[in-house]
Amino acid sequence: MPANSELAAWLRLTLTPGIGGESQRKLLAAFGLPEQIFTASPAALGQVISLKQAEQLRSYNESENARDAVAAALAWAAEPGNAILTLADAAYPRRLLDTPDPPTVLYVKGRVALLNAPAIAIVGSRNATPQGEANAEAFAAALAEAGLTIISGMALGIDAAAHRGGLRGKGSTIAVIGTGIDRIYPARNQSLAHQIAEKGALVSEFPLGAPALRENFPRRNRIISGLARGCLVAEAAERSGSLITARLAGEQGRDVFAIPGSIHSPLSKGCHKLIKQGAKLVDDARDILEELGLPAAETAETAEAPPDAAPPPDAEAAKLLACLGYDACDMDGLSQRSGLTAEKLYALLLRMELDGRIAALPGGRFQRIGP
């Protein structure tokens, strides 16, 4: 990694307000390394960026705010397990360099080498169904066991499930976050974030202290797809943000995969839309490995059932599962299909929910989990 003075110059460039990624790359292409940018004359800078930007570059980098921000970033990078990678760094992920908009710097907490490991992105709904989360975790575990690193965005729902699955396999997981690397968002994923930092890697292009702004999350999606060889959408509504990641993956030349679901589920419509547009339908992790030309691990799970599946159901539970099918259903529907009284249904559903066979959904509906 670059010496402190060199890294400080990269940080000064990226921390300057009003100088975005496109302007940073223009300046680097024109002048070389950041040190040359800061020694260039205003007239020379004005031929590459606007005069207003050139003045902002000069005034900010002479300010106390700039000195404090750079010092804080350098101190963070000096801590064990932390790193700041620049476009000129040999450890910078090669796949990102091939994308149209690579971040000028990356803040990394954890295993830097994972950023250049074979990887697949797994994304989907924040408000996922229990079956969607189970599918995402099982696919991630199987793919990680086969040696792939699982990349996602550490959101609730599908992202978190994918990270949990990745932590169970040989390939581990990378979380690309939409805040500063020193912030954990959402707070409910605090424990997960610590596990990822210890066994995988947290990655952000945003400066230390950057809050959870709405516009930052779509931006980080290009990094999620850019680091990966392909992108799997596990469950998504028709207007889900995860479809942005899938679109970016396609534009970056990555393979796009989607898990189908019920035609009645709003959270399957995004996946079905992708399949209609040419994404590969997958119902087993081996489908993805085959498409990527990778061998399946002998011990890998097939991703057809969630981890820690319950033992075979008894006769009553098996009958009710058959009546439930694979779409969500409410009490009235189950009563009509099964012929059971409400009292009997409640008792059976409670037991099956505790056994992990079904999940209660909003609106008084129930959904089967697993086969």
N, C-alpha and C positions, 0 to 999 in steps of 0.2 A: 504494500500500500504506500501511497505517497508520503513524503516527510511532512511534518506539521505545517511548515510554511507553504508548501504546495497545496495541501489539503485546505488550509485556511483560505487560500485564494479561490479554490473551487466553492467553498462555503460562502464567501463574500459574494460571488457571482449569483449563486442560487438563492441567497437570502434577500437580495435586493428587490424591494417591491416594484411591480410594474415590468419586471424583466422575466417573462415566462419562458417555457421550454424552447419554443421556436426561436425567440430572440437569442437565447443562450447558445443554441446550436449555430445560428448565423454568426455570432461573435467568435465562437470557437473555430468555425470554418475559415473565418477571415484572418484571425490573429494567432491561432494556435492555442497554446495553453492560457489559462486565466491570467497568469502573471503579465503576459503581453497585452491582454485586454486593458488591464489597469494602468499600463504605462503608455497606452495609445493616446493621441491627442483628441480633443473633442471633435475636431473636424474629421479625423479618420473614423471615429466612432459613428459620427453622423452620416457617414456613407453606408453604414450597415444597419443601424437602428435609427429611430427618430431622435431629433435633438433633445426632446423632452426626456426620453429614456436615457440618453447619454448624460444629461445633467443629473438625473435620478441616480444613475450608477455612481457618479462622482460624489454627490452630496451624501448618499447613504453610507458609502464606504469610508467616509471621513467622520462618521457619527459615532457617538458612544454606544448607541443601540447595536450597531454592527459589531463593534469590538466585543460587547457583552455576549451577543448571540453566537459569534464564532468561538469565543472562549468556552461557552457552555457546551457547544457541540464537540469541540476538541476534548474537553474533559469527559464527556459521555463516551466518546470513541476510545478513550484510554482505559476504560473499565473492562475487566475480563469478560469475554463473550460478546463484546460490542464491536462494530466496525462500520465505517462509512466508505462505500465504494464509489469511485468516480468513473466516468466514461473512459478514462485513460488507464484504469486499473486492470491488471491481468486477471483478477478474480471477478471482474464484472461479468454478469451472465451473458454468454455469447448469443443466446436466442433473442434476448432483448435488443441487442445491437442490430439485429436484422429487421426490427420493427420500425415503422415510420416515425415514432415519437418516443424514443427511449429516454427515461429519466436521466438527468445530468448527474445526480447523485442518488445513492440508495443507502438508507440507514438500515442496518441489519443487526439483529440480536439473536445469537444462536450459531448454528452451523453454516458458515458462509459457503462451504463446498457444495451444499445442497442446491444452490442456485444454478449450478451447471450440471446437475444430475438429471437423468431422464425423468420426466414428470408429466402428469396429467392434471388438468383442472377439473374440479367437481363443484358445480354451483347449482343454485335453485332457490326456492321460496324461503323467505324468513318465517312465514306462517305455515310451515309444512305440516302435512298429516303425519301421524305416527308411522304409517307404512312408508311414506316418503323418506322420513329420517332413517328408518331401518334399512331401506334399500341403499341410501347414500352411504351409510356406515359400512354395510356389508360389501358393497362394490369397492369402497376405499380400502378396506382391510385386505380384500383379495388382490387388488392392484398393487398395494404397498408390499404385500407378501411376495409378489412377483418382481419386486425391485423398483417400482415406480414411486416417485415422490408425489404426494397429493397436495395440490395447491388450491386454496380457496380464500375467502375474504373474512373469515372469523365472525360473520354475522350469526344471528340466531337461526335455528331451523336447519336447512340442508348444509350450510357451510360448517356449522359446528359439528354436525354428524360426520361429515367428510373428514374433518380434522381428527375426530376421535378414532375413526377407522384407520386413518393414516398412521396414527401413533401406535397402532397394534402391529404394524407390518415392518418389514425390513427397510422400506424406502422412506419412512417418516413423512413429515408434512411441513408445508410452508404456509403461513398466513400473511397475506398482503392486506395491510390495514389502511383505512382512510383517515387516520389521525397521525399525530406525531408518535414516534416509536415509544415514547415515554408515557403514553396514555393508553388505557385499555377501554375499548368500547366495542360492544356494550358491557356494562359492569358485570352482568351475569356470567360473562365468559372469562372472568378474572382467573379462575383456577385453570381453565383450559389454556389461556394465554401463557401462564407460567410453565405448563407442561410442554407447550410448543417451543418456548424459548430454551428449555432444557434439552429436549430431544430432537427438535426440528429448528425452525427459524421463523422469526417475525421480520417483516420487511415493510418499509414505508419510504415514499419519496418526499413526504412532507416534513418540514422542520420540527425540531423538538417543541413540544407544547402546542402544536397545531390542534385545534378542537375538532369535534365531529361536525363538520359542515356538510350540508346536503350535497353540494356540488363536488365534493372530494371523492365520493364513493363511486360514481360513474367513471371518474378519471382513473382510479386504481384498477378498474376492470381490465384495462389494456395491459397492465402488468401481469395480472392473473393469467390471462390468455397468452401473453407473450412469453412467459417463462415455460409454458407447457408445450408438449407435442400434440395434444388434443384437448378438447373440452367436452365434458359430459354434463348435460343438464338432467338432474335427477327428478325434479318436480318443479313446475312453474306455471303460473297463470299466464294468460295471453299477453298481458302488459307487464310482465315481471322484468325487473332490472337485470336478471340473469340472462335474458335474451340479448341484452347489450353485449355481455361477455361472449355469448355464442356468436353474435354477428362480428365482433372484433376478431374472434378466433378464425372465422372464415376468411376475413379480409387479410389476416396475417398468414394465411396458408395452412392453418392448423385443421386437423380433422374435428368434426363436430358430431357428437353422439347424443342420443336422447332415450330415456326410459319411458315407454308408453304407460298409460294408465287408463282408468275408466273413462268412457266417452261422456259420462255424466258429471265428472269431477271438474270444477273450474281450475283446479291446480294441475290438471293434465293437459289443458288446452295449449299451453305454451310449448310443451314437448311435442304434441301432435302437430302443431304449426311448423316446428322445426323439421319434423320428419317429412312433412309435405314439401318442405323447401329443399330437401336433399340430405338432411342429417341422417346418420345411420341409426336405425332402431336397434337397441341392445336390450337383452333380458338376462345377460350373464356377463361377468367380468371377462370371461375368455373371448367374447366377441370383440372387445376392445383390444386385448392383447394380440389377437389374430390380425386385426386391422393394422396395428402398429408394427407387426412383424416381430413380436416379442413372445418368448416361450412362457407358458403358464407355470407357476411354481407348483411342485408336486403337492405341497401342503396347503395351497391356496384354497380359500373358500370359494364356492361357486357363485356366491352373491344372490342365490335364489331365496335364502331365508335369513332372518336377522340373527345376530349372535345370541348365544345362550337360549336357543329355542326351547320352548316348553316340551315336556314329554307328550306322547300321543294322547289326544283327548279321550275322555270316556264317552259312552254312547250318547248321553244327553248333550254334552258339549259338541260332539261331532255332528249331531243332527242340527243343532242350532247354527253351527258354522256353515253347514250346507244351506240352510235357509237364509243366512246372512249374505252368502256369496262374497264377491270382492268389491262391491260398491257399498257406500255408506247407506245405512237404513235406520229409520226411527222405530220407536216402540210399536206404533200402530201397524207398521208394515211387517215387523217381525212377528207380531201376534197373529196377523192374518196368515202369514206363511207357515208358521209353526203350529198354530192351534193352541198355544200355551196361554195360560192366564197371565195377567200383568204381574201378579205376585210371584209366580214361578219364573217368569222372564227376568224380573229384577234380581232374584236370587242367583239364577244362572249367569246373567251378564256380569254381576259383581264378581262372582268366582272366576269367570273367564278373564275379566279385566285384571284381577290380582295375579292370575297365571301368566299374563302377558300375551294372551291370544287375541284380545280385542282392545280397542281404545275408544273412549268416549269423546265425541266431537261436539263442537258448539251446535246449538239447536236441538239437543236431545237425540242426536244420531250416534250410531256405533259403526266402527270400521274394523274389519278383520286385519290382523297383523301376521304376515308370513303366509305360508302355504295352507 
